[in-house]
């Protein structure tokens, strides 16, 4: 299949299908749950599907964000990138279809089939340029973590069955588990879905796989795929699992807060565009797990309104992050294609060469930094509101500690703004750091449409939260988490609990910002335009200013490295006094990788050696194994 057919026909057709899925999910939010049994499957083990409010929200997330990514992909992929265009297109759309089936699955069998299909297709997409050794290594690491997580999810479903042989989710809902088994199922789900989402310490694959994948695939993985982990945790915690003690909600709260801080600190220290965004995804997945745990605590302590508020923050931030992070990854993809560079130290000044990419990427950067009136502010504001009500938890020790989470969330939000200033400023502002950047070209038409679609989503989700919140509130009501009180506020005012304690008017805020900007432009043109006198700038007494005088990515990250030194495993390479071209280099490593995962390498090799000795390929030895097994079983039966 030629690249022209894949790029000009199949990817746009996939975008149309994604848009249709999003529209259908949005229009059916008020409908009751629907379920059916499929004719496919195994004998006596058919597949079941179900469409309810929770799956509709994530289907909207999948369809709306993939529409922009697919349009961008139609203009992005080039020939000679490893995987043939036809195979790449097939893997891409199988990846999308498997994520959609994950959201529809209503039994353990169909869920695991879809989950493993999602893992395999995303692995092949990550290793599209498989001739590069580093990309192969990143793919193997991702596939290993994906299968470890899948094993934990499978064990979780086994526990949720409660000893029966029924694999449907309805049977799991009806099962009555002892508190210890309920806790075991929850911890297995947290490990399995946390590995897919990238929660610390199961995050090690994410900063390796995302940079290795093509940019549209990175956008799908970070913007959409890791939300399948959030969907799975919500499905297990609030739908399938009954009788879980509220104290277990503190586990995802603590893990989420630590992951959010860990991810944003590492993002601030990165010099690679895509690794920076990958660590930012760890930060956002931490925020999502924090909100999920907070909702569990509120529901378990008899505070349904606050539980619904925390759950709404999780759902809204999931949709927001899909648009924001997809937009940023696609923007880096355009920069990478135009310049061939991912290193921040070799970029700069691209706003003059790539204005479309720069301004649209700026929308995503401002949104993910949590600045109003864009969408990132709304969901983080909702989560902060939920934390501020944590003092009402009827347990003295918990209601003292939980409000401290609001401080951590505020710190993470501030550091996120810091990271986005570094990202956008180093890439697009200042002077070019390499002569080759003078030949950089702006994105093509299809790429611009994809970027503009996602930027429009960031704006609309930020301006219209009062219209979106009621649709998300149906999820909280359907899962029996809680019901928000009816709001008498006007359409432009967001009042989550309608008690006069907190409100937000994004349209008014946006109008005020726009009015200030227009008044400033008008004042400059009317009052100062005719008085402008052009002259060379003062150069502080010396000339020769060049790109070396502007701040670098390393300079931006240095204060964070000093403040959070215990987070990093740093190695400094110092020049000697006899070097003709001395260089100073700091290599930043992950302490968790060095302390936890590197020691597993020799252990795995030794186990593999034992297995190799057992499996020698000799038929006589295998027959002996079968005879020993048969005799053992007969002895146990008799």
N, C-alpha and C positions, 0 to 999 in steps of 0.2 A: 504494500500500500504506500503510495507516495505521500510525502509530507504535505503537499497541497491539499489532497483529499482529507487527510487527518486534521489539518489546521483550519481549512476553510469550510469544512462540512461537519465533521464529527464533533469537534470541540464546541462549535456554536450550537449544534443540536443538543449536546449535553447541557449547555447553558440554558437552553429553552426548557429542557426537562427539569432542571433544577428549579427554575423559576416557577414552573407549573406545580412542582411539589410544595414549594413555599406558599404559593397562593392557596392551594387546596388545604394545607395544614392551617393557615390563618383563618380561612373561611369556615372551617369545621370546628373551631375551638369551642363553640357553644354546644356542640352535639355530645350526646352520651357516649361512653365507650362502646366500641364495636369489636367483635372477635369472630374468628372463623377457623375451621380446620382445612388445611391444604391436602391435596391428593398426593403430594410428593412426600418422600420420607422413606423410612424403613418399615418392613412388615411389623405390625403391632406397635409402631412408633412413628406416627404421623407428625407433621409439623403444624404448629398452631401460631397464629398471628393475632395481634390485638392492637387496636388504635385507641388511645385514650389521650387525656389532656397532656400528660407528661411527654409521651412520644410525639404528640403534635408540635409541642414547643421545639423539641430538638430536630424534628423533621423540617420545621421552618428555618432553624439555624443552618441545617445542612443544605437545604435547597437554595436559600437566599445567598449565602456566602459562596457556595460552589458555582452559582451562576456567574458572578463576577470573576472568580478564579478561572473558570473554563473559557470565558471570553478572552481573558488575558493570555491563557495558554495557547489560544488559537494563533496569536501573533508572536508568542515567545519562543516556542520550540524550533530549533534549527536542526538541520541534518548533521550527521557526524557526531552525535552526542552519545554514542554507545549503543543503546537499545534502538532497534529499527522503529520508525514512526508508527507503523501499524501495531506492533506489539506494545509499544509505549501507550498508545491510545487505548488499547484493550485493557491493559493493566490499570490505567487511570480510571476508566469507567467501571471496571469491576470493583475497584476500591470504593468508589462512590456508592455502587449498588450494595456492597456488603455492609457499609455503614448504615444505609437505609434499612436493611434487613435486621441489623442489630436492634434498631429502634422499634421494629414491628414484632420481633420474636416474642412468643408467649409460652415457651417451654425451654427447658435447659438444653435439649438437643439442638433445636434450631438456633438458639442463641450462640452456642459454642461453635456450630458450623459457620455462622456468619462472622463470629469473632475471629476465628482462625483464618477465614478467607480474607478478612480485613488485614490481619497481621502479615499474611503471605504476600498479598498484592502490594501492600505498602513497602515490604522488604524489597521486592523487585523494583519498585519505583525509586527507593533510596539508592539502590545500587545500579541505577541506569548507566552511569559511567563506570562500569565494573572493571575496566582495565586499570584503574588507579587503585593501588594497594590500600591507601588510607580509606577510600570509600568502601572497599570490600570489608575491611576491619570494622568500620562503623556499622555496616549492614549486619555483620555477624553478631556484634554486640547488641544491636537492636532486636534481632530475631531471638537471641537467647533470653533477653529480659522479657520479650513478649510471650515466649512459651512458659517461662517461670510464672508470669502473671496469669496466664491461661490455666495453668495447673491449679493455682490457688483458687481461681474462680470456679473451676470444675469441682474442687473439694467443697467449696462454699455451697454450691447447689446440692451436692450430696448430703451435706448436713441439713440443709433447709427441707429436704424431703421428709425428714422426721421418721425414718425407718420404713417408709412405704416405697413402692415401685412405680409411683406416678411421678412423671417428670414435668408436668405442666406447672405453670406459675399459679394456677388456681389451687392445685393441690398443696403447693408450698404456702399459699396464703392461709389455707385451712389447717395446716399443721400446728401443733402445740408443742413448742420446744421448751425444754428446761432452760433456766437462766444461763447455765454454763454452756449448753449447746448453742443458744442464741448468741452468746458472746463469741464463741468459736467461729460461727458463721460470719459474724460482723468483722472479726479480725482477718479472716481469710479474704473476705470481700475487699477490705481496706488494703490488704497486701496486693491482691490481684489487680484491682482497678487503680490502685496507687502506682503500681509499676507501669501501667499503660499511660497514666496521666503525668508521671514524672515527679511524684511527690518525693521529697528528700526522706530517706537515703536511697530511694529506688530511681533516682533521676539520672544516673550516669550515662544512659544511652542517648538522652535527649540532646545535649549539646554536641554530640558527635553525629547523630543521624540527621538532624535538621540542616546543618551546613552542608552535609554530603549530598542531600537530595536536590534535584532541580527546584527552582524557586516556587513554581506553582504547587509542586508536591509538598514543599516545606510549608506553604500557606495552608494546604489542606490538612497536613498533620498537626500543625500548631493551632490553627484556627478551628478545626472541626474534629479531627480524630481524638485528640486528648479530651474533648468534651464527651466522647462516648464513655470515658471513665467516670465522668461526673454523672452522666445518665445512669450508668450501672450502679453507682453508689446510691443515688436517689431511689432507684427501683428497689434495691435490696433493703435499704435502711427504713424507708417510709411505706413501702408497699408489701414486700414479701415477708419481712421480718417483724414479728410481733413479740411483745413481752421483753424487749431489750431495756436494760436499766439505763436511765438517763446519764449516768456517770460515764458510760462509754462514749458519749458525745464529746467529752473533754479530750479524747485521744485525737480525733481529727482537728479539733481546735488548736491543740498544741503543735501537732505536726504541720498544720497549715500555716500558722504564724511563723514557725521556724523556717519552713520552705519559702514563704514569701520574702522574708528578710534575707535568707541565704541566696535566693535566686537574684534579687535585685542588687545585692552587694557584688556578686560575681559578674553580673551584667555591667556594672560600673567599671570593672577592671578589664574588660575585653577590648581587644584591638581588631577583631574580626566582626564585620557587620552581622553576619548570620549567627555567629555564636552569641553575640550580644542579644539578639532577639530571641534566641533559644533560651538563654538564662532568664530573660524577661518572661517567657512562657512559664517557667518554673515558679516565678513570683506570682503570676496570675492564677496558676493552678493551686497554689497555696492559699490565696484569697478565697477561692471557691470551696476548698475543703474546710477552711475556717468557718465560712457561712453555713456549710452543711452541718458541722458539729454543733454550732450555736443553735441551729434550728432543732437538733435532737435534744439539746439540753432544755430549751424552752418547752418543747412538747412534753418531755418527760416530767417536768416540774409543774405542769398544769398551767402554762402560759401560752394558750393557742394563738392569740393575736400576734405576740412577739415572735413565735415560731413561724407563723405565716410571713411576717416581715423579713426574717432572715432567709427563708426559702425563696422569697421573691428576689432578694438581693443576689442569691446564687443563680437563679434562672436568668435574671436580667444581665448579670455580668457574663454569663456563658454566651448569650447572644451578642453582647457588646464585644467581647474579646474575639469572637469569630470574625467580626468585621474589622476591628482595629488591627489585630495581628496579621490577618490575611493581607490587608492593605500595606502594612509595613514590609512583609516578606516579598510581596510583589514589587514594591518600590525598590528594594535592594536587588531584586532580580533584574530590573531594568538597568540599574547602575552597573551591575555585574556584566550584563551583555554589552553595554555600551563602552565600558572601560576595561573589562577583563580583570578588575581588581575587587577583592573583598577586604583587603587590609585598609583600615581607616587611615593609617599613616601615609597612604599613597593617593588619597582622594582630596577633595576640597574644591570649592568654587563652582560646583556643578549646577547651581541654580541658574547660572547664565547660559549654560549649554543644554540643560534639561529642565526647562521651566515647568512643563506639565508634570513631570515626575516629582519635581521638588515641591510644588504647591499642594499636590494631592497627597504626597507622603507627609507633608506638614500637618494635614488634617488628622491622619492616623497618629502621628507623634503627639499632638496636643490632646487627642482623645485618650490615648493610653497613659498619658501623664496625669489624667484626672482633672483636666481644666474645664470649667463650665464655659459655654453651654453644650458641650459635646457629650457623647454617650457615656464615656468612662466615668465622668463625675457622678452621674445618676446612680449607678449601681454601687459605687464605693460610698456614696452618701447614704444610701439605704443600709448598707452593712454597718456603717458607723452609727446610724440611728439605732440599729438592733443592739449593738454593743452598749450604747448608752443606757438602754433599758435593762442591762444585765444586773444592775444593782437590786432589781426586784426579785431575783431568784431566791427562793426561801431556804437558802443554805449559806450560813455566814461566811465560810471560807471561800466558797465559789463566788458569791456576789462581791467579794473583795478583790478577787484576782481577775475575773472576767473583764471588768471595765478597763484593766490595763491593756487588754487586747486592742482597744480603740487607739491607744497610744502607739502600739506597734503598727497598726494599719495606717495611721497618720504618718509615721516615720517611713514606712514603705512607699506611701504615696509621694512623699517629698523626694525620696531617693529616685523614684520612677521619673519624676520631672527632671531631676538632675541627669539621669541617664539619657533621656530623650533630648535634652539640650546638647549633650555630648554627641549623640548619634546624628542629629540633624545638622548641628553646627559644623562638625568636622567634615561631613560628607558634602554638604551643599553650600556652606558659607565660606567666607575667606577667599584665599587665593589657591589655585590648583597647585598641588604638591608634586605633580609629575608633568613634564612637557606633553606627554601623550594625551592628557585630558583635554587638550585644546581641540581634539578631533572627536570628542564625545558627541553622540547624536541623541536627540530626544526619543521617547518611546513612540512606537507605531500607533496607528489608529485603533487597532483591536486592543492593544495594551492600555491605551488611554481610556477606552470605554470600560474595561474591567476595573481599572483604578478608580475612575469616576463613580462607578456603581457602588463600590465599597465605601468610598468617601461620603457619598450621599446617604448610605445607611448609617454611618457614624453621626451625621448631622440630624437625620430624622429621629433616630433613637434617642438623641440628646434633647430634641425639642418637644417630642410628643410622649413623654413617659406616662402622663396621666391617662392617655388613651390606650397604652400598652399594658399597664399594670393590671387593669381588670381582667384581661385575658389570661395573664399569668396567675392571677389569684384563683382561677378555676383549678389549677394544678394543686394548690394547697388545700382547697376544699375537697377535691376528689380523693386526695391521699389522706384525708382526715387529719391534716396537720393543724389547720386553723382557718378561720374566716376573718378577713379584714372587715371592719365596720364600713357601712355605706358612707360615702363622702358627699358632702353638700358643697364642696368647693367648685369654682368655675373650671372650665375645660383647660385653662392654661395654668392651673395651680395644682401641684402635686402635694397632697397631704396624706401620707401613708396610713396613719392611724386616726386621723380626723379628730384629734384631741387638742388642737391648738398649740401643741408643744413644738412642732417643726413643720415647715412647709418650704416649698421651692417652686419658683416660677421661671422655668427655663426660657419661655418665649419673651417674657418681659426682660430677663437678663440679657438675652441675645439682642433684643431691640435696643437696650441701653448701650451695649458694647458697640453695636453698629452705628448708633447715633454719635457716640463719642469719636469714633474713627472718622466718620464723615465730617463732623464739625472740625476736627483737627486738620483734615485735608483742606477743607474750605478756608479755614483761618490761614493756613500756610499760603494758599494760592492768592488770597485777597490781600493779606497784610504784608507778606514777605516776598512774594514772587517777583515784584518789580525792584526789590532792593538787593537782589542776589548779586554778589560780586564774586566771580570765579578767580581763584588764585591757587597756586600750589600749596598743599598742606604743610604745616609746620612739621619738620622731621626731627625735632629735638636736637638740632645741631649737626646731624650727620645724615647722609643719604644711603642709598643701597638697600632700602627695605625690601625684603622678599618673603617668600613663603616660610622660611625658617624662623621668622620672628613671630609667627602665630602659634597659638596653643595647639598641642597635639592630643591624640587620644590617650597616650600615656600620661600626659600632664593632667588631663581631666580625671583620670582614675587614681592618681597618686594619693590625694587626701583620703579616699575611701580605703586604699590599701593600708594606709597608716592607721586609720581608725579601727578597721576590722582585720587587723593582722592575724588573729587566731583562726579566722576562716580559711586562710590561704596557706598552701604549701609552696612557698616562694624559693626560687633558686636564682641567685645573682651570678652572672658571668662577667667577671671584671677583667679589663685589659691589663696587660703587663706593661712595664715601663719601656720595653723594647719593641712594642708593636708599631709598625709603620702607619697603620690605619686603625687606631684603637677604637673599640666599640664597647658599649655598656649595654647589657641585656638582662632583663628580668623575666623569668619564666614562671608563670602563675599556674599552680596545680591545685587539684581538689584533694583535700585531706581525707575525705570519705573514700575516694577512689583508692588512695594509697594505703589506707588503714584497713579497709574492708574487702575490696575486690581484688587487689593485686595478690594478697596471700592466697586467694582461692585458686590461682593459676596452677601452682605446683600440686595442690590437692586434686584438682580435676585431672591433671596429667597422670597422677599415680592411679586414680580410679580407672581412667581409660586404659592404662597399661594392664591392670588386672582383668578388665573386660576383654582386652585383646588376647590375653592368655587363655581365657575361658572359651572364647569364640575363635577357634583355630581353623575353621572351615573343613574339619574332618568329619565325615558322616558317621563313622563308628563312635566318635566321642559324643555326637548329638544323640545317637540311639541310646548310649549309656545314660545320658541325662534324662531321656524320656523314660527309661526303665526305672531309674531311681525315683523319679517323680511319681510314676504309677505305683510302685511298691509303697512309697510313703503315704499316698492317698488311701490305698487299701488297708494299710495298718491303722490309719486314723479312723476309717469307717468301721473296721472290725473291733 
